Amino acid sequence: MTDWLYRYPPLYSGILLKRYKRFFVDIQLDSGEVVTAHCPNTGPMTGVSAVGSAVQVSKSDNSQRKLAYTLELIQVHDNQPTWVGVNTILPNRIVKLALAKYLFPELGNYSQVKSEVVYGQDQKSRVDFFLTGGDGEPSIYLEVKNTTWCEGSVALFPDTETTRGQKHLRELTALLPQSRAVMLYFINRGDCTEFSPGDITDPIYGKLLRDAIALGLEVLPCRFWISPEGIRYLGLAALKI
């Protein structure tokens, strides 16, 4: 394994009692105290929100916050006991750290990394990362998608219909072939060795992804090892299209 890319702050163990209104989870801590924590994941969290699951939460010392605790990890048992990262704020931060360390050789040479760069035909979208400075190489538009749903050892995205994700694929495809367009799937669990589009939940997304690949879209299904201690990069999953 590579070194830690990210270290979690001190975490507190507990059990998931309930998730509701998307942003709230009730958790019984190991101390017996029941707390309401912020859930930084607006999606359905398919397969990673079962009541009774072991969880890990962080605690903020900001007295202005309405909820002191934040849900960070949940343990699943699809293949083996596995921690899954559910804080959707972290993947972009971690990818930025990985880009600074040049952990993705598939991207080639680049010297500058910019975040949230405006692009697209209407100039109203923002790509997660824009990479330039590769000795005459074309610029790279890099989009990141957090991925937590799986079937067996296959990570799947998306876990629900995503018109926003469809739009991102169309806009990245429109950049080809003048620029490189890359979709990076951040597989936020260490038990998946393959990646496929989630056709069951969003067949349109699956078709758009396959069409985009045929036109030159590059796909990086990146595996990460998740634990209460931190996050490590494991390398690429096999792409099954």
C-alpha positions in Angstrom: 0.0 0.0 0.0 1.0 3.6 -0.5 1.4 5.9 2.4 -1.6 7.6 4.0 -3.1 10.2 1.7 -5.4 11.4 4.4 -5.6 10.9 8.2 -8.9 11.2 9.9 -9.2 13.3 13.1 -10.1 11.3 16.2 -13.3 9.4 15.5 -16.0 8.1 17.7 -17.5 4.6 17.3 -21.2 3.9 17.3 -24.2 2.2 15.8 -26.5 3.7 13.1 -30.1 4.0 14.5 -31.8 6.0 11.7 -31.2 8.2 8.7 -33.8 10.8 7.8 -34.3 14.0 5.8 -31.1 13.1 3.9 -28.9 15.2 6.2 -29.5 13.6 9.6 -28.5 10.4 11.2 -29.2 9.2 14.8 -26.3 7.3 16.2 -25.8 5.5 19.5 -22.2 6.0 20.6 -20.2 3.3 22.4 -20.7 5.4 25.5 -24.5 4.8 25.2 -25.2 8.4 24.4 -27.6 8.9 21.4 -26.6 11.8 19.2 -27.9 13.3 15.9 -25.1 13.8 13.4 -24.8 15.5 10.1 -24.8 13.2 7.1 -22.7 14.8 4.3 -24.2 12.7 1.6 -27.4 13.7 -0.2 -27.7 10.6 -2.2 -29.6 7.4 -1.4 -26.5 5.7 -0.1 -27.6 2.4 -1.6 -26.3 -0.5 0.3 -24.4 1.6 2.8 -27.0 2.9 5.2 -28.4 -0.2 6.9 -29.7 0.4 10.4 -27.5 -1.4 13.0 -24.3 -0.9 11.1 -21.2 0.2 12.8 -20.2 3.8 12.1 -17.5 6.3 12.9 -18.2 10.0 13.4 -16.0 13.0 13.8 -16.7 15.8 16.3 -16.3 19.5 15.7 -15.2 21.9 18.4 -17.0 24.8 16.5 -19.7 26.0 19.0 -21.6 27.7 16.1 -22.4 24.4 14.4 -25.9 23.1 14.9 -24.7 19.5 14.9 -21.3 18.7 16.4 -20.9 15.3 14.9 -20.4 14.3 11.3 -20.9 10.8 9.8 -17.6 9.7 8.3 -17.6 5.9 7.9 -20.0 3.0 7.9 -19.1 -0.7 7.9 -20.7 -3.0 5.4 -20.4 -6.8 5.0 -21.0 -7.3 1.2 -17.8 -9.2 0.7 -16.1 -9.0 4.1 -16.3 -6.4 6.9 -15.3 -3.2 5.1 -15.3 0.4 6.0 -16.9 2.7 3.5 -16.3 6.5 3.3 -19.6 8.4 3.2 -18.4 12.0 3.6 -18.7 13.2 0.0 -16.7 16.4 0.8 -13.5 14.3 1.1 -13.0 12.7 -2.3 -12.1 16.0 -4.1 -9.8 17.0 -1.3 -8.0 13.6 -1.4 -7.8 13.6 -5.2 -6.1 17.1 -5.0 -3.6 15.6 -2.6 -3.0 12.7 -4.9 -2.5 15.0 -7.9 0.1 16.9 -6.0 1.9 13.7 -5.4 1.5 12.5 -9.0 -0.1 9.3 -7.9 -2.0 8.8 -11.2 0.7 8.1 -13.9 -2.1 7.7 -16.4 -2.5 11.4 -16.5 1.1 12.0 -17.7 2.9 15.2 -17.2 1.3 18.4 -15.8 2.6 21.2 -13.8 -0.5 23.2 -12.8 -3.7 22.0 -11.1 -6.6 24.3 -10.8 -9.9 23.5 -9.1 -13.5 24.4 -10.0 -12.7 25.8 -13.5 -15.6 27.1 -15.5 -16.1 25.1 -18.8 -18.8 23.9 -21.1 -20.8 25.4 -24.0 -22.8 27.6 -21.7 -19.9 28.3 -19.4 -22.1 27.6 -16.4 -20.5 24.3 -15.3 -17.3 23.8 -13.3 -15.0 20.9 -13.8 -13.4 19.5 -10.6 -9.8 19.9 -11.8 -8.1 21.4 -14.8 -4.5 20.2 -15.4 -2.1 22.1 -17.7 1.6 22.5 -18.4 2.5 19.1 -19.8 5.2 20.0 -22.3 3.0 20.6 -25.2 0.5 18.0 -24.1 -3.3 18.9 -24.3 -4.9 20.3 -21.2 -6.9 17.8 -19.0 -10.4 18.2 -17.7 -10.9 15.9 -14.7 -14.2 15.2 -13.1 -14.5 13.2 -9.8 -17.4 11.0 -8.8 -17.7 9.4 -5.4 -18.6 5.7 -5.6 -19.8 3.6 -2.7 -22.4 1.1 -4.2 -21.3 -2.4 -5.2 -22.4 -5.8 -6.3 -20.0 -8.4 -5.3 -16.5 -7.0 -6.1 -17.8 -4.6 -8.7 -18.2 -0.9 -7.8 -21.1 0.8 -9.6 -21.9 4.4 -10.4 -24.4 5.9 -10.1 -26.6 4.4 -7.4 -29.6 6.5 -8.5 -30.6 8.4 -11.6 -28.4 11.5 -12.0 -29.3 14.1 -14.6 -26.4 16.2 -13.2 -24.0 13.3 -13.9 -25.4 12.9 -17.4 -24.8 16.6 -18.1 -21.2 16.2 -16.9 -20.6 13.3 -19.4 -22.1 15.3 -22.3 -20.0 18.3 -21.5 -16.8 16.3 -21.1 -17.5 14.5 -24.4 -17.9 17.9 -26.2 -14.3 18.7 -25.2 -12.9 15.8 -27.3 -10.6 15.5 -29.1 -9.1 19.0 -28.6 -8.6 18.3 -24.9 -8.2 15.3 -22.7 -11.3 14.5 -20.7 -11.0 12.2 -17.7 -13.7 10.8 -15.4 -12.2 9.6 -12.1 -14.4 7.3 -10.0 -13.4 7.5 -6.4 -14.1 4.0 -5.1 -14.6 4.8 -1.5 -14.1 1.3 -0.2 -11.3 -1.2 -0.4 -13.2 -4.4 -1.3 -14.0 -3.7 -5.0 -11.6 -4.7 -7.7 -13.7 -3.9 -10.7 -15.9 -1.0 -11.9 -19.0 -0.7 -14.1 -21.7 1.9 -14.8 -24.8 1.4 -12.7 -27.1 0.6 -15.6 -29.9 -0.7 -13.3 -30.3 2.7 -11.7 -29.5 5.0 -14.7 -29.3 3.3 -18.1 -29.0 6.7 -19.8 -25.8 7.4 -17.8 -24.4 4.0 -18.8 -25.0 4.6 -22.5 -23.5 8.1 -22.3 -20.4 6.7 -20.5 -19.9 4.0 -23.2 -20.5 6.5 -26.0 -18.0 8.9 -24.4 -15.4 6.2 -24.0 -15.7 5.4 -27.7 -15.0 9.0 -28.5 -11.9 9.2 -26.3 -13.1 9.8 -22.7 -10.6 8.4 -20.3 -11.8 6.5 -17.2 -9.9 6.1 -14.0 -11.7 3.8 -11.5 -9.5 4.5 -8.5 -9.5 2.2 -5.5 -9.0 3.5 -2.0 -8.4 1.7 1.3 -10.7 3.2 3.9 -10.2 2.8 7.7 -10.9 4.8 10.8 -7.2 5.7 10.8 -7.2 7.2 7.3 -7.2 6.7 3.5 -4.7 5.1 1.1 -4.6 4.8 -2.7 -4.7 1.2 -3.9 -4.5 1.7 -7.7 -7.0 1.2 -10.5 -9.9 -1.2 -10.6 -10.5 -3.2 -13.8 -13.0 -1.4 -16.0 -15.9 -3.5 -17.1 -18.0 -1.8 -19.8 
